[in-house]
């Protein structure tokens, strides 16, 4: 009887084994030919960043964050709102209504950027109070005026004087490398002209012609719309009216609705919406009377998932990598909104890691997204073209022939996932080649976890900030070798890893 009970017990335990010990996941197999054809792979995702409004650039915290992000990216341009706001002192009128210009703060703002190696992506906004047709105040904390001008001659003269001043101060060779973008999101509540589109086109025409009157080398574009709107109509307009236009700009965020971005009720996952919107605009340009215009996506970010505050987490790295893969070849530059949480659209921030857009949190704490941008910066300048690339792999090549491969495991924060094993089989290199492996994931560069372990202080001390930033910066590189041309690695949920298969 005891033997029977023992046998039944063993049989019962064996039936439970599959549930208690899930079958090991077979690794994803990725085959890479080091000599496969390649094409240029400019780092379009890290050349431009958005930021808080113009006056914030004078803060040392802003400039510190800018310098830190520039260390780990190709940060060449920055875009912000509100250079014409009254707090910048640009425009006034005397008792007789004659314009008075003051470019003292403008000089400090752009001197500071250029001294730190960053040029302006110059958004021309918003309306000075004494030049506004109406006192239409936007609900942002800093209460910018979003009205059309009361007098287009005065507007033209302001734009001409501002542009001429910039050329006089910095030289046409410098200013011709800038981009001048007319307004911000005129299709929504940042513009109160009626009807919106026609009155924005009027603003654009005046602004573009005033800039070009200073020098035809100044680059101007628009329509800077939210959610990929108006581009086809805008190009038709500027072509029909022969209005100078050097680039197209628009915006789109991953958590914009499908209806707003595409005018449909399709089921499009948030992780695909930005690049689908970019492709929509890319195709509109290609089929337009101006098919050669560059496309600048001057605002975007990964989805926030509401109170999950996904933009503070390691999710950003995997989502960023996937957007780079999807958007490659469709866009000239993408401006991530924003590089820093020195940002006050809803008022001054009160604590770090509150779901802000930036790579650097309040107090100068580098978020997991900072580590992810730093990691993906290492991708090579040439993309290796495989027959059918996996959807979670980017294969690039350095100038010396070394391979740089990114792999990621994207799982939306409101869903469950598991680690992803990947076996890389690499041809065209010595079968025991040296490999360097870098990571950004829950265990590498995760300052949010370190901050929470610290007790989530509302006002971290300078020593605590330094301790957190060591987590972001001290990401060890693992030295390995291929074994018979193979290497198998695990990618955690929302992790990104980078393999450098060295030529020497």
C-alpha positions in Angstrom: 0.0 0.0 0.0 2.9 2.4 0.8 4.5 1.6 -2.5 1.2 2.3 -4.4 0.9 5.7 -2.6 4.5 6.5 -3.4 4.0 5.6 -7.1 0.9 7.7 -7.4 2.7 10.6 -5.7 5.5 10.4 -8.2 3.1 10.2 -11.1 1.1 13.2 -9.8 4.4 15.2 -9.4 5.4 14.4 -12.9 2.1 15.7 -14.3 2.8 19.0 -12.5 6.3 19.4 -13.9 5.4 21.3 -17.1 3.4 23.8 -15.0 6.1 24.2 -12.3 9.0 24.2 -14.8 7.9 25.9 -18.0 9.6 24.7 -21.2 12.7 26.7 -22.0 12.0 29.3 -24.7 13.9 28.5 -27.9 16.2 31.3 -28.8 15.4 33.6 -31.7 17.9 32.8 -34.4 19.5 35.8 -36.2 21.9 35.2 -39.1 24.1 38.2 -40.1 26.5 38.5 -43.0 29.2 41.0 -42.2 29.7 41.6 -46.0 26.1 42.1 -46.9 25.3 45.4 -48.8 24.9 48.5 -46.8 23.4 52.0 -47.1 24.0 55.3 -45.3 22.5 55.4 -41.8 22.5 59.0 -40.5 21.6 59.2 -36.9 18.4 61.1 -37.6 16.9 60.4 -34.1 19.6 62.2 -32.1 20.6 65.3 -34.0 17.7 67.5 -32.8 15.9 67.8 -29.4 13.1 69.9 -28.2 13.1 71.8 -24.9 11.3 74.1 -22.6 10.6 77.7 -23.8 13.2 80.2 -24.8 13.9 82.0 -21.5 14.7 78.7 -19.8 17.9 78.4 -21.9 19.4 81.1 -19.6 19.3 78.8 -16.6 22.4 76.9 -15.6 20.3 73.8 -15.0 19.1 73.9 -18.6 22.7 74.4 -20.0 24.1 71.6 -17.7 21.5 69.2 -19.0 22.2 70.2 -22.6 25.9 69.6 -22.1 25.3 66.2 -20.6 23.0 65.1 -23.4 25.4 66.4 -26.0 28.2 64.2 -24.5 26.3 61.0 -25.5 24.4 62.0 -28.7 24.8 63.9 -32.0 23.0 66.9 -30.4 23.3 69.6 -33.1 20.0 71.5 -32.9 17.5 72.5 -30.2 14.0 73.7 -30.7 11.8 75.6 -28.2 8.8 77.8 -28.2 8.3 81.4 -27.4 11.3 83.5 -28.5 8.9 86.4 -29.2 7.1 86.2 -25.8 7.2 89.5 -23.8 9.4 87.9 -21.1 12.2 87.9 -23.7 11.6 91.7 -24.3 11.9 91.5 -28.1 9.0 93.8 -29.0 7.4 97.0 -27.6 5.7 100.1 -29.0 6.0 103.7 -28.0 3.0 106.0 -27.2 2.6 106.6 -31.0 2.5 102.9 -31.8 6.0 102.8 -33.3 7.9 99.5 -32.9 10.7 99.2 -30.4 13.0 96.2 -30.7 15.3 94.8 -28.0 17.4 91.8 -28.9 19.5 91.7 -25.6 17.9 88.5 -24.3 17.9 87.0 -27.8 21.6 87.4 -27.9 22.1 85.8 -24.5 19.9 82.9 -25.5 21.7 82.1 -28.8 25.1 82.9 -27.6 24.7 80.3 -24.9 23.5 77.6 -27.3 26.3 78.2 -29.8 28.9 78.3 -27.0 27.8 74.8 -26.1 28.0 73.5 -29.7 24.2 73.5 -30.4 22.4 75.5 -33.1 18.8 76.7 -33.0 16.0 75.0 -34.8 14.4 78.4 -34.6 10.7 78.2 -34.0 9.2 81.7 -34.7 6.5 82.1 -31.9 4.5 83.4 -30.2 2.9 86.8 -30.6 4.2 89.8 -28.6 1.3 91.4 -26.6 1.4 94.8 -28.3 1.5 93.3 -31.8 -1.4 90.9 -31.2 -4.7 91.4 -32.9 -6.4 90.0 -29.8 -5.2 89.0 -26.4 -5.8 85.3 -26.9 -3.9 83.7 -24.1 -3.0 80.0 -24.3 -3.6 77.9 -21.1 0.1 77.0 -20.6 1.5 78.3 -17.3 3.5 81.0 -19.0 0.4 82.4 -20.8 1.7 82.9 -24.3 -0.5 84.9 -26.8 -1.5 82.8 -29.8 -3.3 85.5 -31.9 -2.5 86.6 -35.4 -0.7 90.0 -35.6 -2.8 93.2 -35.7 -0.6 94.6 -38.5 1.3 92.5 -41.0 3.6 95.3 -42.0 4.7 95.5 -38.4 5.1 91.7 -38.3 7.1 91.7 -41.5 9.4 94.5 -40.2 9.9 92.6 -36.8 10.9 89.4 -38.6 13.2 91.2 -41.0 14.9 93.1 -38.2 15.3 90.0 -36.1 16.8 88.0 -39.0 19.1 90.9 -40.0 20.3 91.2 -36.4 21.1 87.5 -36.2 23.0 87.7 -39.5 24.9 90.8 -38.3 25.8 89.1 -35.0 26.6 85.6 -36.1 27.3 85.9 -39.8 25.4 84.5 -42.7 27.6 81.4 -43.0 26.5 80.5 -39.4 22.8 81.5 -39.6 22.3 79.8 -43.0 22.9 76.5 -41.1 19.9 77.2 -38.8 16.3 76.2 -39.6 13.5 78.8 -39.2 10.1 77.1 -38.5 7.0 79.3 -38.7 4.9 78.9 -35.5 3.9 75.8 -33.6 0.9 73.6 -34.1 -1.4 76.2 -35.8 -4.1 73.5 -36.4 -4.9 73.4 -32.7 -5.1 75.9 -29.9 -1.7 77.5 -30.5 -3.2 79.6 -33.2 -6.5 81.5 -33.1 -6.7 82.9 -36.6 -10.0 82.1 -38.3 -10.2 80.1 -40.5 -7.2 78.4 -39.0 -5.5 77.1 -42.2 -6.0 80.1 -44.4 -4.8 82.6 -41.7 -1.8 80.4 -40.9 -0.8 80.3 -44.6 -1.0 84.1 -44.6 1.4 84.2 -41.5 3.7 81.7 -43.2 3.8 83.6 -46.5 4.7 86.9 -44.8 7.3 85.3 -42.5 9.0 83.3 -45.2 9.3 86.3 -47.5 10.6 88.6 -44.7 13.3 86.1 -43.9 14.3 85.6 -47.5 14.5 89.3 -48.0 17.4 89.3 -45.5 19.1 86.5 -47.3 18.0 83.7 -49.7 20.3 81.4 -47.8 18.1 81.4 -44.7 16.1 78.2 -44.5 12.4 78.4 -43.7 9.6 75.8 -43.4 6.4 74.7 -41.9 3.5 74.0 -41.3 4.7 72.6 -37.8 1.3 71.0 -37.3 0.3 68.6 -34.7 -0.7 65.0 -35.6 0.6 65.1 -39.2 -2.1 67.6 -40.4 -2.2 70.1 -43.4 1.0 69.0 -45.1 -0.5 68.2 -48.5 -2.6 71.5 -48.5 0.5 73.4 -47.3 2.7 72.2 -50.1 -0.1 72.9 -52.7 -0.4 76.4 -51.3 3.3 77.3 -51.3 3.8 75.8 -54.8 0.8 77.7 -56.2 1.8 81.0 -54.6 5.6 80.5 -55.1 6.3 81.0 -51.4 9.8 80.1 -50.3 9.9 76.7 -48.5 13.1 74.8 -47.7 11.7 71.9 -45.5 8.5 70.4 -44.2 7.8 70.0 -40.5 5.1 68.3 -38.6 4.5 66.5 -35.3 3.1 63.3 -34.1 3.2 61.4 -30.8 2.8 57.7 -30.1 -0.2 58.4 -27.9 -2.0 60.6 -30.4 -5.2 58.9 -31.5 -5.4 57.0 -34.7 -8.4 59.1 -35.7 -6.4 62.3 -35.3 -3.2 61.0 -37.0 -4.9 59.1 -39.9 -8.6 59.9 -39.9 -9.5 56.2 -39.6 -10.6 53.8 -36.9 -7.9 51.2 -37.7 -6.3 49.3 -34.8 -2.8 50.7 -34.9 -0.6 49.9 -31.9 0.9 53.0 -30.2 4.4 51.7 -30.9 3.7 52.0 -34.6 1.9 55.3 -34.8 4.8 57.7 -35.0 6.5 56.1 -38.0 3.2 55.4 -39.7 2.4 59.1 -39.4 5.9 60.0 -40.7 5.4 57.7 -43.7 2.1 59.3 -44.4 3.7 62.7 -44.6 6.8 61.3 -46.4 4.5 60.0 -49.1 2.5 63.2 -49.3 5.7 65.1 -50.0 6.9 62.5 -52.6 3.6 62.9 -54.5 3.5 66.7 -54.2 4.7 69.6 -56.5 7.8 69.8 -54.2 8.9 66.2 -53.9 12.4 66.9 -52.8 11.6 68.8 -49.6 13.3 67.4 -46.5 11.0 66.2 -43.7 11.7 67.4 -40.2 9.6 65.7 -37.4 10.0 68.4 -34.9 8.1 66.9 -32.0 7.6 63.2 -30.9 8.0 60.9 -28.0 7.2 57.3 -27.0 3.8 56.7 -25.4 3.5 57.7 -21.7 0.8 55.1 -20.8 -0.8 57.6 -18.5 0.0 57.2 -14.8 2.5 54.4 -15.6 4.9 57.2 -16.5 6.6 55.0 -19.1 8.8 57.9 -20.3 10.7 57.6 -17.0 11.4 53.9 -17.4 13.5 51.4 -19.3 10.6 51.1 -21.8 11.9 54.2 -23.6 15.0 52.4 -24.8 13.3 49.5 -26.5 10.6 51.8 -27.9 13.2 54.2 -29.2 15.2 51.4 -30.9 12.0 50.2 -32.6 11.1 53.7 -33.8 14.6 54.1 -35.3 14.1 50.8 -37.2 10.7 51.7 -38.4 11.4 55.4 -39.4 14.8 54.8 -41.1 14.7 56.2 -44.6 11.5 58.2 -44.2 12.6 61.3 -42.4 15.6 63.6 -42.3 15.5 64.6 -38.6 13.4 63.7 -35.6 13.3 66.1 -32.7 12.7 64.1 -29.4 10.5 66.2 -27.1 12.5 66.9 -24.9 16.1 66.6 -23.8 15.5 67.9 -20.3 12.8 68.2 -17.6 13.7 71.9 -17.2 10.3 72.5 -18.6 7.3 74.5 -17.3 4.3 74.2 -19.6 2.2 73.2 -16.6 4.2 75.2 -14.1 7.4 74.5 -12.1 8.1 70.8 -11.5 8.2 69.7 -7.9 9.9 66.3 -8.0 12.0 64.1 -10.2 10.5 61.1 -12.2 7.0 62.6 -12.5 6.4 61.4 -16.1 8.2 64.3 -17.8 9.3 64.2 -21.5 13.0 64.7 -20.9 16.1 62.5 -20.8 17.3 64.3 -17.7 15.0 64.6 -14.7 14.6 67.6 -12.3 17.9 68.1 -10.4 20.0 66.8 -13.2 19.3 63.1 -12.7 19.9 61.1 -15.9 16.9 58.9 -16.6 17.0 55.4 -18.1 16.2 57.1 -21.4 19.5 58.9 -21.2 21.3 55.6 -21.0 19.3 54.2 -23.9 20.2 57.2 -26.1 23.8 56.8 -25.1 23.8 53.1 -26.1 22.1 53.6 -29.5 24.5 56.5 -30.3 27.1 53.8 -30.8 25.3 52.4 -33.9 27.4 52.7 -37.0 27.0 55.1 -39.9 26.0 52.3 -42.4 23.0 50.0 -42.1 23.6 46.5 -43.2 20.7 45.4 -45.5 19.6 41.8 -44.9 17.0 40.0 -46.9 14.4 40.1 -44.1 15.6 41.9 -40.9 13.9 40.7 -37.7 11.6 43.3 -36.2 13.8 43.7 -33.1 17.3 43.9 -34.6 19.3 46.7 -36.2 22.6 45.7 -37.9 25.0 48.5 -38.7 28.7 48.8 -39.7 31.5 51.0 -38.7 33.9 52.6 -41.1 36.5 50.0 -40.2 34.2 47.2 -41.0 33.2 46.3 -37.4 29.6 45.3 -36.9 27.4 47.2 -34.3 24.2 45.3 -33.7 21.3 46.5 -31.5 18.7 44.0 -30.2 15.7 44.8 -28.0 12.7 43.2 -26.3 9.8 45.7 -26.5 6.9 45.0 -24.2 4.2 47.6 -23.5 4.3 48.6 -19.8 0.6 47.5 -19.3 1.4 44.0 -20.5 3.4 41.1 -19.2 6.5 39.8 -21.0 9.5 37.6 -20.5 13.2 37.6 -21.3 14.1 36.9 -24.9 17.0 34.7 -25.8 18.7 35.4 -29.1 21.3 33.4 -30.9 23.4 35.4 -33.3 25.1 33.5 -36.2 27.6 35.9 -37.8 29.3 35.1 -41.1 32.2 36.9 -42.8 34.2 37.4 -39.6 36.7 35.1 -37.8 34.7 32.4 -36.0 36.1 33.5 -32.6 35.9 37.2 -33.1 36.0 39.5 -30.0 32.6 40.9 -29.1 31.8 43.8 -26.7 28.3 43.7 -25.2 26.7 46.8 -23.6 23.2 47.0 -22.1 20.5 49.4 -21.1 17.8 47.6 -19.1 16.3 47.0 -15.6 19.8 46.2 -14.3 21.9 48.6 -16.4 21.4 52.4 -16.3 18.2 52.1 -14.4 18.3 55.3 -12.3 14.6 55.1 -11.6 15.0 51.8 -9.7 18.0 53.3 -7.8 15.9 56.4 -7.0 13.1 54.3 -5.7 15.5 52.2 -3.6 16.8 55.5 -2.2 13.3 56.2 -0.9 12.2 58.5 -3.8 13.3 61.8 -2.1 11.4 64.8 -3.4 14.5 67.0 -3.3 17.6 64.7 -3.7 20.8 66.2 -2.3 23.7 66.8 -4.6 25.4 63.7 -3.2 22.3 61.6 -4.0 22.2 63.0 -7.6 25.8 62.1 -8.1 25.1 58.6 -6.8 22.2 58.2 -9.1 24.1 59.5 -12.1 26.9 56.9 -11.5 24.2 54.3 -12.1 23.5 55.9 -15.5 27.2 56.3 -16.4 28.8 53.2 -15.0 27.4 50.7 -17.4 30.0 47.9 -17.7 31.0 46.6 -21.2 31.2 42.8 -21.2 34.0 41.3 -23.3 33.2 38.1 -25.0 34.0 36.0 -28.1 32.1 34.2 -30.8 32.2 30.5 -30.6 32.2 29.0 -34.1 30.6 32.2 -35.3 27.8 32.0 -32.7 26.8 33.9 -29.6 23.7 33.6 -27.5 22.4 36.4 -25.3 19.3 37.2 -23.2 17.4 40.4 -23.6 15.3 41.3 -20.6 11.8 42.9 -20.9 12.3 46.3 -22.4 16.0 45.8 -22.5 18.3 47.0 -25.3 21.7 45.3 -25.9 24.4 46.4 -28.2 27.0 43.9 -29.7 30.1 45.3 -31.2 31.8 42.5 -33.3 35.2 43.9 -33.6 37.2 43.9 -36.9 40.5 43.5 -35.1 
